[in-house]
Amino acid sequence: MKSLRLALASLVGLLAASAFAGSNTAFTDWPAGTAPAEVGKRVAENFSARPFQWQTDPKRKYVIYPEICVWYGGLEVARLTGDADLQKRLAAKYDVLLTPEGAKRISPDEHVDYRIFGVVPLEINLLTKDPAFLATGLHYADAQWAQPTPDGITHEARYWIDDMYMSPILQVQAFRATRDAKYLDRAALMMSAYLDKLQQTNGLFVHAPDSPFYWGRGNGWVAVGMAELLRDLPAANPHHARILAGYRKMMAALLAHQAADGMWRQLVDQPGSWAETSATGMFTFALVTGVKNGWLDEAAYAPAARQAWITLVGYLDADANVREVCIGTNKSRQVTGTDDLKVQYDFYLARPRKTGDLHGQAPLLWTAAALLR
């Protein structure tokens, strides 16, 4: 694989960041310190300077999915702001994974949380046109569908709401790199099946059938997954109408549950639960993307997205680490080992909060990119 540095050195800025203010009036004239290009660059630089967790934590064997999520968002921000140097440095983080030791840090496991690794080489291919990265990314996308279930979706499906981002984003990225509609067909089929199983009449999503709570970041994975898929899914796709309807129903529910300051909660429908930043960032991305693509009414949804973004940026510390991030969270039934709903409820509310957790860093980058598009 040719050197990333040589491949990326020839890239030039597409447009100045100021050219991406957007056509929606709610997404212009940002207060000092909240402009998407400025915030996105700060958070991307934060990730650029970090080692991989396997390099510092003996408990980590592999590159983990939050790193992929932040990496993807950072590369998008660098591209959209025309920052070729940041783009080059972010892509060059891949170099260590091309070494014999680094290659061992890419998980071979058949699991949505590890298959998502393919998103980054596909993103780098979109930037560099390097066929080696394309081949690597497609390996993960195609392996995910190597043994489909009788209903045609990946055998890695768990019917947890987390899956509604982890798998579709990989397939969507494969489509973006190849323009082969089979990848969108896979993602749309899976998304539709999950919608039928997990979306409730109120528009929100339970974490899993045996963990019936509206966990914030879990619903965030759904919101982002649907928005990313709808960005590319043709209206003629047989699942498009179902997914768009599910998306709009969810956005209406989120609007109803947004706090006065713009934030959303650890449990979306529980006003007494704590304000959680990763969910808020994910919901903001989904709203911004919907307004900009005309799926949502601007007058109703753009002010909510604007307020959420401004408040969310206030959770960043001086080093661009976002506060109040729920740590990694399995479904409540699996961890508590009981069907007692009070025990499960308490599990979600008691989850520890961290500053700088990558689960929270990624949505800030995704939303910055959405605002810059």
Phi, psi and omega per residue, in radians:
M1 nan 2.210 -3.058
K2 -1.183 2.808 -3.052
S3 -1.054 2.301 3.094
L4 -1.113 -0.628 -3.086
R5 -1.127 -0.710 3.110
L6 -1.189 -0.710 -3.101
A7 -1.142 -0.671 -3.054
L8 -1.538 -0.294 -3.120
A9 -1.092 -0.466 -3.105
S10 -1.451 -0.141 -3.136
L11 -1.296 2.436 3.094
V12 -2.030 2.808 3.117
G13 -1.082 2.404 -3.137
L14 -1.318 -0.883 3.137
L15 -2.707 2.713 3.062
A16 -1.129 2.605 -3.087
A17 -1.021 -0.574 -3.098
S18 -1.150 -0.266 -3.129
A19 -1.381 -0.088 -3.038
F20 -1.898 0.565 -3.118
A21 -1.121 -0.437 3.119
G22 1.616 2.771 -3.078
S23 -1.529 -0.212 -3.079
N24 -1.521 2.213 -3.032
T25 -1.077 -0.512 3.114
A26 -1.197 -0.293 -3.075
F27 -1.875 0.574 3.067
T28 -2.320 3.016 3.066
D29 0.929 1.024 -3.090
W30 -1.324 2.525 3.022
P31 -1.056 2.738 -3.121
A32 -0.924 2.302 3.079
G33 1.496 -0.006 -3.099
T34 -2.029 0.045 3.138
A35 -1.038 2.311 -3.057
P36 -0.971 -0.690 3.141
A37 -1.116 -0.728 -3.139
E38 -1.166 -0.847 -3.125
V39 -1.150 -0.775 3.134
G40 -1.027 -0.742 3.137
K41 -1.125 -0.719 3.129
R42 -1.046 -0.816 -3.087
V43 -1.251 -0.636 3.089
A44 -1.154 -0.696 3.091
E45 -1.111 -0.638 3.082
N46 -1.004 -0.819 3.141
F47 -1.232 -0.658 -3.139
S48 -0.983 -0.615 -3.090
A49 -1.468 -0.176 -3.089
R50 -1.462 2.481 2.914
P51 -1.299 2.873 2.975
F52 -1.195 2.665 -3.087
Q53 -1.140 -0.528 3.115
W54 -1.165 -0.316 3.135
Q55 -1.417 -0.287 -3.084
T56 -2.173 -0.329 -3.070
D57 -2.057 1.911 -3.121
P58 -1.018 -0.346 3.134
K59 -1.319 -0.311 -3.123
R60 -1.612 2.187 3.096
K61 -1.667 -0.521 -2.950
Y62 -2.296 2.880 2.873
V63 -1.032 2.366 -3.056
I64 -1.930 2.759 -3.001
Y65 -1.046 -0.608 3.101
P66 -1.071 -0.554 3.080
E67 -1.148 -0.679 3.097
I68 -1.122 -0.735 -3.112
C69 -1.102 -0.765 3.128
V70 -1.203 -0.726 -3.114
W71 -1.045 -0.826 3.104
Y72 -1.026 -0.826 -3.140
G73 -1.108 -0.703 3.119
G74 -1.117 -0.746 3.101
L75 -1.090 -0.669 3.108
E76 -1.151 -0.757 3.114
V77 -1.090 -0.768 3.130
A78 -1.071 -0.714 3.130
R79 -1.141 -0.811 -3.041
L80 -1.236 -0.462 3.094
T81 -1.604 -0.042 3.139
G82 1.213 0.440 -3.125
D83 -1.583 1.518 -3.057
A84 -1.131 -0.586 -3.134
D85 -1.172 -0.795 3.097
L86 -1.104 -0.725 3.108
Q87 -1.010 -0.785 -3.120
K88 -1.119 -0.764 -3.119
R89 -1.181 -0.681 3.107
L90 -1.145 -0.750 3.137
A91 -1.189 -0.571 -3.130
A92 -1.191 -0.248 3.039
K93 -1.060 -0.381 3.139
Y94 -1.238 -0.363 -3.028
D95 -0.944 -0.700 -3.100
V96 -1.134 -0.473 -3.135
L97 -1.359 -0.135 3.073
L98 -1.572 -0.122 3.087
T99 -1.454 2.795 3.112
P100 -0.973 -0.736 3.135
E101 -1.211 -0.756 -3.125
G102 -1.114 -0.634 -3.130
A103 -1.075 -0.499 3.104
K104 -1.225 -0.238 -3.064
R105 -1.632 0.129 3.041
I106 -1.798 2.007 -2.999
S107 -1.143 2.389 3.024
P108 -1.580 0.045 -3.011
D109 -1.174 2.524 3.087
E110 -1.501 1.437 -3.034
H111 -2.670 2.424 -3.095
V112 -1.020 -0.576 -3.111
D113 -1.229 -0.314 3.102
Y114 -1.854 -0.575 3.095
R115 -1.055 -0.501 -3.104
I116 -1.041 -0.241 3.072
F117 -0.870 -0.615 -3.073
G118 -1.072 -0.292 3.138
V119 -1.040 -0.706 -3.064
V120 -1.244 -0.873 3.072
P121 -1.032 -0.566 3.080
L122 -1.171 -0.678 3.095
E123 -1.147 -0.723 3.115
I124 -1.134 -0.669 3.071
N125 -1.078 -0.700 3.117
L126 -1.087 -0.514 3.134
L127 -1.473 -0.639 -2.993
T128 -1.920 -0.329 -3.038
K129 1.113 0.368 3.113
D130 -1.298 2.043 -3.065
P131 -1.135 -0.415 3.135
A132 -1.148 -0.681 3.090
F133 -1.208 -0.635 3.077
L134 -1.053 -0.809 -3.130
A135 -1.079 -0.715 3.134
T136 -1.117 -0.828 -3.125
G137 -1.108 -0.737 -3.132
L138 -1.185 -0.493 3.066
H139 -0.973 -0.795 -3.111
Y140 -1.258 -0.711 -3.138
A141 -1.112 -0.732 -3.108
D142 -1.346 -0.627 3.094
A143 -1.072 -0.568 -3.136
Q144 -1.116 -0.458 -3.138
W145 -1.946 0.349 -3.104
A146 -1.209 -0.505 -3.124
Q147 -2.302 1.221 -3.091
P148 -1.116 2.680 3.086
T149 -1.298 2.938 3.140
P150 -0.969 -0.471 3.120
D151 -1.561 0.114 2.965
G152 1.629 0.039 3.135
I153 -1.806 2.970 -3.064
T154 -1.058 2.518 3.100
H155 -1.237 -0.145 3.100
E156 -1.417 -0.094 -3.111
A157 -1.084 2.320 3.134
R158 -2.020 -0.209 -2.990
Y159 1.035 0.753 2.846
W160 -1.818 2.572 -3.112
I161 -1.156 -0.399 3.086
D162 -0.970 -0.641 -3.083
D163 -1.064 -0.402 -3.021
M164 -1.278 -0.129 2.912
Y165 -1.886 -0.832 -2.963
M166 -0.963 -0.796 -3.122
S167 -1.465 -0.862 -3.122
P168 -1.023 -0.654 -3.107
I169 -1.130 -0.594 3.084
L170 -1.141 -0.781 -3.142
Q171 -1.182 -0.665 3.101
V172 -1.129 -0.738 3.093
Q173 -1.083 -0.667 3.091
A174 -1.093 -0.679 3.063
F175 -1.128 -0.777 -3.121
R176 -1.056 -0.567 -3.122
A177 -1.443 -0.468 -3.031
T178 -2.030 -0.401 -2.995
R179 1.112 0.363 3.103
D180 -1.533 2.045 -3.025
A181 -1.136 -0.276 -3.112
K182 -1.066 -0.531 -3.117
Y183 -1.236 -0.678 3.047
L184 -1.178 -0.649 3.109
D185 -1.059 -0.736 3.117
R186 -1.066 -0.890 -3.079
A187 -1.092 -0.720 -3.110
A188 -1.179 -0.703 3.109
L189 -1.082 -0.773 -3.134
M190 -1.172 -0.774 -3.125
M191 -1.063 -0.746 -3.141
S192 -1.103 -0.725 3.133
A193 -1.113 -0.717 3.131
Y194 -1.197 -0.684 3.094
L195 -1.008 -0.795 -3.114
D196 -1.112 -0.519 -3.036
K197 -1.614 -0.557 -2.929
L198 -2.029 -0.379 -3.139
Q199 -1.341 2.331 -3.109
Q200 -1.670 2.972 -3.086
T201 -1.094 -0.404 3.121
N202 -1.448 0.006 3.108
G203 1.664 -0.303 -3.130
L204 -1.564 3.094 -3.032
F205 -2.221 2.302 3.007
V206 -1.292 2.650 -3.112
H207 -1.029 -0.733 3.080
A208 -2.866 2.841 -3.102
P209 -0.969 -0.564 -3.136
D210 -1.698 0.140 3.099
S211 -2.342 1.301 -2.889
P212 -1.462 1.071 3.130
F213 -2.249 2.622 -3.098
Y214 -1.619 1.235 -3.132
W215 -1.111 2.352 -3.031
G216 -0.997 -1.076 -3.064
R217 -1.164 -0.558 3.082
G218 -1.034 -0.791 3.067
N219 -1.147 -0.516 3.069
G220 -1.109 -0.726 3.084
W221 -0.995 -0.725 3.135
V222 -1.115 -0.852 -3.081
A223 -1.040 -0.782 -3.139
V224 -1.219 -0.718 -3.136
G225 -1.061 -0.769 3.115
M226 -1.151 -0.727 -3.123
A227 -1.142 -0.730 3.116
E228 -1.107 -0.729 3.135
L229 -1.164 -0.767 -3.108
L230 -1.155 -0.415 3.072
R231 -1.006 -0.532 -3.042
D232 -2.059 -0.278 -3.015
L233 -1.299 2.128 3.137
P234 -1.159 2.581 3.113
A235 -1.064 -0.427 -3.128
A236 -1.343 -0.203 3.114
N237 -1.081 2.373 -3.062
P238 -1.083 -0.308 -3.135
H239 -1.775 -0.039 -3.048
H240 -1.046 -0.855 -3.087
A241 -1.063 -0.722 3.136
R242 -1.105 -0.772 -3.094
I243 -1.212 -0.736 3.131
L244 -1.109 -0.703 3.106
A245 -1.120 -0.748 3.108
G246 -1.114 -0.698 3.108
Y247 -1.088 -0.869 -3.109
R248 -1.115 -0.654 3.105
K249 -1.114 -0.693 3.111
M250 -1.173 -0.769 -3.114
M251 -1.080 -0.668 3.089
A252 -1.091 -0.712 3.114
A253 -1.147 -0.712 3.137
L254 -1.125 -0.710 3.116
L255 -1.028 -0.693 -3.122
A256 -1.209 -0.450 -3.074
H257 -1.797 0.064 3.134
Q258 -1.239 2.379 3.106
A259 -1.281 2.861 -3.088
A260 -1.053 -0.520 -3.127
D261 -1.473 -0.027 3.117
G262 1.792 -0.155 -3.064
M263 -1.535 2.882 2.956
W264 -2.077 2.937 -2.924
R265 -1.884 2.872 3.087
Q266 -0.986 -0.746 2.919
L267 -1.954 1.988 -2.904
V268 -0.976 -0.668 -3.032
D269 -1.641 0.157 -3.091
Q270 -2.010 1.706 -3.094
P271 -1.018 -0.410 -3.138
G272 -1.416 -0.169 3.131
S273 -1.423 2.867 -2.973
W274 -1.363 2.614 3.110
A275 -1.175 2.244 -3.025
E276 -2.132 2.285 -2.945
T277 -1.434 -0.576 -3.110
S278 -1.177 -0.741 3.087
A279 -1.093 -0.769 -3.142
T280 -1.049 -0.751 3.117
G281 -1.105 -0.706 -3.138
M282 -1.163 -0.775 3.133
F283 -1.127 -0.655 3.128
T284 -1.114 -0.745 3.072
F285 -0.992 -0.811 -3.088
A286 -1.127 -0.686 3.127
L287 -1.197 -0.815 3.132
V288 -1.031 -0.790 -3.123
T289 -1.104 -0.700 3.122
G290 -1.151 -0.737 3.121
V291 -1.133 -0.802 -3.070
K292 -1.182 -0.466 3.140
N293 -1.682 0.021 3.091
G294 1.385 0.252 3.111
W295 -1.440 -0.395 -3.099
L296 -2.142 2.637 3.099
D297 -1.224 2.167 -3.074
E298 -1.080 -0.763 -3.083
A299 -1.077 -0.607 -3.100
A300 -1.445 -0.654 -2.942
Y301 -1.868 -0.512 -3.081
A302 -1.112 -0.746 3.103
P303 -1.060 -0.626 3.113
A304 -1.140 -0.733 3.123
A305 -1.151 -0.719 3.136
R306 -1.076 -0.841 -3.139
Q307 -1.073 -0.719 3.121
A308 -1.060 -0.786 -3.124
W309 -1.092 -0.831 -3.104
I310 -1.076 -0.767 3.131
T311 -1.163 -0.740 -3.125
L312 -1.055 -0.742 3.133
V313 -1.046 -0.523 3.096
G314 -1.143 -0.250 3.086
Y315 -1.491 -0.042 3.100
L316 -1.411 2.397 3.048
D317 -1.547 -3.056 -3.051
A318 -1.114 -0.382 -3.132
D319 -1.756 0.275 3.119
A320 1.139 0.574 2.992
N321 -1.750 2.224 -3.125
V322 -1.486 2.403 -3.114
R323 -1.589 2.953 3.012
E324 1.034 0.873 3.107
V325 -1.820 2.163 3.019
C326 -1.106 2.321 3.125
I327 -1.230 3.013 3.117
G328 -0.887 2.372 -2.962
T329 -2.433 2.043 2.990
N330 -1.372 2.929 3.105
K331 -1.082 2.598 -2.996
S332 -1.111 -0.661 -3.106
R333 -1.093 -0.654 -3.097
Q334 -1.194 -0.678 -3.075
V335 -1.425 -0.776 -3.075
T336 -1.385 -0.424 3.136
G337 1.226 0.352 -3.099
T338 -2.463 2.709 3.037
D339 -1.608 0.044 3.114
D340 -1.149 1.959 -3.027
L341 -1.201 -0.497 3.074
K342 -1.158 -0.702 3.107
V343 -1.138 -0.744 3.125
Q344 -1.134 -0.732 3.106
Y345 -1.021 -0.832 -3.141
D346 -1.093 -0.581 3.115
F347 -1.013 -0.828 -3.121
Y348 -1.136 -0.742 -3.092
L349 -1.236 -0.426 -3.103
A350 -1.599 0.039 -3.116
R351 -1.040 2.356 3.121
P352 -1.107 2.714 3.120
R353 -2.016 2.495 -3.122
K354 -2.240 2.815 2.998
T355 -1.887 2.258 3.115
G356 1.487 0.073 3.089
D357 -1.088 2.369 -3.042
L358 -1.143 -0.390 3.038
H359 -1.029 -0.513 3.125
G360 -1.614 -0.520 3.141
Q361 -1.170 -0.703 -3.045
A362 -1.049 -0.851 -3.093
P363 -1.080 -0.519 3.062
L364 -1.097 -0.723 3.116
L365 -1.190 -0.743 3.118
W366 -1.051 -0.746 -3.110
T367 -1.223 -0.696 3.053
A368 -1.001 -0.772 3.128
A369 -1.101 -0.744 3.134
A370 -1.072 -0.692 3.113
L371 -1.226 -0.480 3.133
L372 -1.450 -0.326 -3.069
R373 -1.214 nan nan
